[in-house]
Amino acid sequence: MSETDMGSGIAGPEEIATFPALAQHATRMVLPLSRMIDDFVAESGLPDKHPLAKFLNHVKSHFSDEQYAKIQRTHLSRENLERMRRKGHKSLEHKYLDFPYWMRSKFKRGQDLQLRSHAGQPIIDIGAGPGHFGLVANYFGCDYWGLEMPLQPWSGTPRHVFDDLTEFFQINRIIHEIHAEQKIESKRRYRILTCLMGNFCAVPTPEGKTRPWTWNEWSFFLENLISDILLPEHVMYFNINREHLSKEAKEKIRQIASTYDEERSFFSLKNLELAQIR
């Protein structure tokens, strides 16, 4: 029998692939974590001394196949997939069980942000997700804390898959949903703020759609960060969904940003003062 046979409690790749969002991940995401990593490294042709290969080997040596398999059995069981199918779920989040596939971009982002030079410094990340970026930040020695909204399970599972993954990877989280013109409270101060997939800055409309934050809403948010969340010497990195940045907000942010890449919808803010945004 294979590692993904009936006795494993995990559905087979063919069944998982019937969900379009999971199709390209189906074969690898059912493997033991260490085998998943080994196959990815081999397929990518990464030499042992490559920084990403070293990071993935670190994960292999610090995190258990057995514990990861419990998460796979819970969220990729035939019963759970059938419940999701009946409820019409698209199952986008389950794709992150294909751990090494997503780590290449997260590891590169950690390198691009020079997280190693921030070792020992506190970092708050808006949107902890499955914990992959937090794992990279911790690997580089940062004191990582991920901000995450309360998550509801997809179907009949006790918890959301992100809750299980962040616990498995030992990621510090703060459960809090960001709303326009509502303060974030914190007993800690952070040197770095990151937001790699920013969708928080949108407000539901009566028509059932969303609108991007106004500049006044952005200004309230940034004042809250400067006054209550960040250290005086700080840097913020935002990668925001283009649809969630209004023209006014773009222009105002461009004026105060240290860097602004409109094509990638990425900007950074360094040592921002209240006078700059009022």
For each residue, the residues with C-beta under 8 A, 3 or more apart:
1: 5 6 7
2: 5
3: 8 30 31 32 35
4: 8 10 11 12 13 30 31
5: 1 2 8 12
6: 1
7: 1
8: 3 4 5 30 69 73
9: 73 77
10: 4 30 69 72 73 76 77
11: 4 15 16 30 76 77 78 81
12: 4 5 15 16 30
13: 4 16 17 26 27 30
14: 17 18 26
15: 11 12 18 78 81
16: 11 12 13 19 22 23 25 26 29 30 76 81
17: 13 14 22 23 26
18: 14 15 23 85
19: 16 22 23 81 84 85 90 91 94
20: 23 90
21: 90 91 92 94 95
22: 16 17 19 25 26 29 91 94 95
23: 16 17 18 19 20 26
24:
25: 16 22 28 29 95 97 98 101
26: 13 14 16 17 22 23 29 30
27: 13 30 31
28: 25 31 36 39 40 98 100 101
29: 16 22 25 26 36 72 76 94 95 97 98
30: 3 4 8 10 11 12 13 16 26 27 72 76
31: 3 4 27 28 35 36 39
32: 3 35 36 65 68 69
33: 36 37 59 60 63 64 65 68 69 99
34: 37 38 60 65
35: 3 31 32 38 39 65
36: 28 29 31 32 33 39 40 98 99 100
37: 33 34 40 41 56 57 59 60 99 100
38: 34 35 41 42 60
39: 28 31 35 36 42 43
40: 28 36 37 43 44 56 100 101
41: 37 38 44 46 53 56 100
42: 38 39 45
43: 39 40
44: 40 41 104
45: 42
46: 41 50 52 53
47: 50 53
48: 53 54 57
49: 53 54
50: 46 47 53 54
51: 54 55 107 111
52: 46 55 56 103 104 107
53: 41 46 47 48 49 50 56 57
54: 48 49 50 51 57 58
55: 51 52 58 59 103 107 136 139
56: 37 40 41 52 53 59 60 100 103
57: 37 48 53 54 60 61
58: 54 55 61 62 139
59: 33 37 55 56 62 63 99 135
60: 33 34 37 38 56 57 63
61: 57 58
62: 58 59
63: 33 59 60 67 68 168 169
64: 33 67 68
65: 32 33 34 35 68 69
66: 69 70
67: 63 64 70 71 168
68: 32 33 63 64 65 71 72 99 168
69: 8 10 32 33 65 66 72 73
70: 66 67 73 74
71: 67 68 74 75 97 161 164 165 168
72: 10 29 30 68 69 75 76 97
73: 8 9 10 69 70 76 77
74: 70 71 77 80 157 158 164
75: 71 72 80 94 97 154 157 161 164
76: 10 11 16 29 30 72 73 80 81 94 97
77: 9 10 11 73 74 80 81
78: 11 15 81 82
79: 82 83 156
80: 74 75 76 77 83 84 154 155 156 157
81: 11 15 16 19 76 77 78 84 85 91
82: 78 79 85 86
83: 79 80 86 87 155 156
84: 19 80 81 87 89 91 154 155
85: 18 19 81 82 88 89
86: 82 83
87: 83 84 155
88: 85
89: 84 85 154 155
90: 19 20 21
91: 19 21 22 81 84 94 95 154
92: 21 95
93: 96 130 154 160 161 162
94: 19 21 22 29 75 76 91 97 154 161
95: 21 22 25 29 91 92 98
96: 93 99 102 129 130 132 161 162 165
97: 25 29 71 72 75 76 94 161 165
98: 25 28 29 36 95 101 102
99: 33 36 37 59 68 96 102 103 132
100: 28 36 37 40 41 56 103 104
101: 25 28 40 98 104
102: 96 98 99 105 106 130 132
103: 52 55 56 99 100 106 107 132 135 136
104: 44 52 100 101 107 108
105: 102 108 109
106: 102 103 109 110 132 133 135 136 196
107: 51 52 55 103 104 110 111 136
108: 104 105 111 112
109: 105 106 112 113 133 136 196
110: 106 107 113 115 133 136 137 139 140
111: 51 107 108 114 115 116
112: 108 109
113: 109 110 192 194 237
114: 111 117 118
115: 110 111 118 119 123 136 137 140 141 142
116: 111 119 140 141
117: 114
118: 114 115 121 123 140 141 142 191 192
119: 115 116 140 141 142
120: 141 142 143
121: 118 142 143 191 192
122: 142 143 145 188 189 190 191 192
123: 115 118 137 142 143 144 145 190 191 192 193 194
124: 145 146 147 174 186 188 190 192 193 194 229
125: 128 133 134 137 144 145 146 147 193 194 195 196
126: 147 178 193 194 195 198 200
127: 146 147 148 195 196 197 198 199 200
128: 125 131 133 134 146 147 148 162 166 171 173
129: 96 132 133 146 148 162 197
130: 93 96 102 161 162 165 166
131: 128 134 135 146 162 165 166 168 169 171
132: 96 99 102 103 106 129 135 136 169
133: 106 109 110 125 128 129 136 137 146 194 196
134: 125 128 131 137 138 144 146 166 169 171 172
135: 59 103 106 131 132 138 139 169 171
136: 55 103 106 107 109 110 115 132 133 139 140
137: 110 115 123 125 133 134 140 142 144
138: 134 135 141 142 144 170 171
139: 55 58 110 135 136
140: 110 115 116 118 119 136 137
141: 115 116 118 119 120 138
142: 115 118 119 120 121 122 123 137 138 192
143: 120 121 122 123
144: 123 125 134 137 138 171 172
145: 122 123 124 125 172 173 174 188 190
146: 124 125 127 128 129 131 133 134 166 171 172 173 174
147: 124 125 126 127 128 173 174 176 178 184
148: 127 128 129 151 162 166 173 174 175 176
149: 175 176 177 178
150: 175 177
151: 148 159 160 162 163
152: 160
153: 156 157 158 159 160
154: 75 80 84 89 91 93 94 157 160 161
155: 80 83 84 87 89
156: 79 80 83 153
157: 74 75 80 153 154 160 161
158: 74 153
159: 151 153 163 164
160: 93 151 152 153 154 157 163 164
161: 71 75 93 94 96 97 130 154 157 164 165
162: 93 96 128 129 130 131 148 151 165 166
163: 151 159 160 166 167
164: 71 74 75 159 160 161 167 168
165: 71 96 97 130 131 161 162 168 169
166: 128 130 131 134 146 148 162 163 169 171 173
167: 163 164 170 171
168: 63 67 68 71 131 164 165
169: 63 131 132 134 135 165 166
170: 138 167
171: 128 131 134 135 138 144 146 166 167
172: 134 144 145 146
173: 128 145 146 147 148 166
174: 124 145 146 147 148 186
175: 148 149 150
176: 147 148 149 184
177: 149 150
178: 126 147 149 182 184 200 221
179: 182
180: 201 203 213 217 220 221
181: 216 217 220
182: 178 179
183: 224 228
184: 147 176 178 224 225 228 229
185: 228
186: 124 174 189 190 228 229
187:
188: 122 124 145
189: 122 186 229 230 231
190: 122 123 124 145 186 193 229 230 231 234
191: 118 121 122 123 230 231 233 234 235
192: 113 118 121 122 123 124 142 234 235 236 237
193: 123 124 125 126 190 225 229 230 234 235 236 237
194: 113 123 124 125 126 133 236 237
195: 125 126 127 198 200 236 237 238 239 240
196: 106 109 125 127 133 237 239
197: 127 129 239 241
198: 126 127 195 201 238 239 240 241 244
199: 127 202 241 244
200: 126 127 178 195
201: 180 198 212 213 217 218 221 240 244 245 249
202: 199 210 211 212 213 241 243 244
203: 180 210 211 212 213 217
204: 208 209 210
205: 208 209 210 211
206:
207:
208: 204 205
209: 204 205
210: 202 203 204 205 244
211: 202 203 205 246
212: 201 202 203 243 244 245 246 249
213: 180 201 202 203 217 218 221 244 246 249
214: 217 218 246 248 249
215: 218 219 246 248 249 252
216: 181 219 220
217: 180 181 201 203 213 214 220 221
218: 201 213 214 215 221 222 249 252 253
219: 215 216 222 223 252 277 278
220: 180 181 216 217 223 224
221: 178 180 201 213 217 218 224 225
222: 218 219 225 226 269 272 277
223: 219 220 226 227 274 277 278
224: 183 184 220 221 227 228 229
225: 184 193 221 222 228 229 230 236
226: 222 223 229 230 272 273 274 277
227: 223 224 274
228: 183 184 185 186 224 225
229: 124 184 186 189 190 193 224 225 226
230: 189 190 191 193 225 226 234 236
231: 189 190 191 234
232: 271
233: 191 271
234: 190 191 192 193 230 231 270 271 272
235: 191 192 193 258 268 269 270 271
236: 192 193 194 195 225 230 268 269 270 272
237: 113 192 193 194 195 196 266 268
238: 195 198 266 267 268 269
239: 195 196 197 198 264 265 266
240: 195 198 201 244 245 265 266 267
241: 197 198 199 202 244 245 265
242: 245 265
243: 202 212
244: 198 199 201 202 210 212 213 240 241
245: 201 212 240 241 242 249 250 253 265
246: 211 212 213 214 215 249 250
247: 250 251
248: 214 215 251 252
249: 201 212 213 214 215 218 245 246 252 253
250: 245 246 247 253 254 262
251: 247 248 254 255
252: 215 218 219 248 249 255 256 277
253: 218 245 249 250 256 257 260 267 269
254: 250 251 257 260 267
255: 251 252
256: 252 253 269 272 276 277
257: 253 254 260 267 268 269
258: 235 267 268 269 270
259: 266 267 268
260: 253 254 257 266 267
261: 264 265 266 267
262: 250 265
263:
264: 239 261
265: 239 240 241 242 245 261 262
266: 237 238 239 240 259 260 261
267: 238 240 253 254 257 258 259 260 261
268: 235 236 237 238 257 258 259
269: 222 235 236 238 253 256 257 258 272
270: 234 235 236 258
271: 232 233 234 235
272: 222 226 234 236 256 269 276 277
273: 226 276
274: 223 226 227 277 278
275: 278
276: 256 272 273
277: 219 222 223 226 252 256 272 274
278: 219 223 274 275
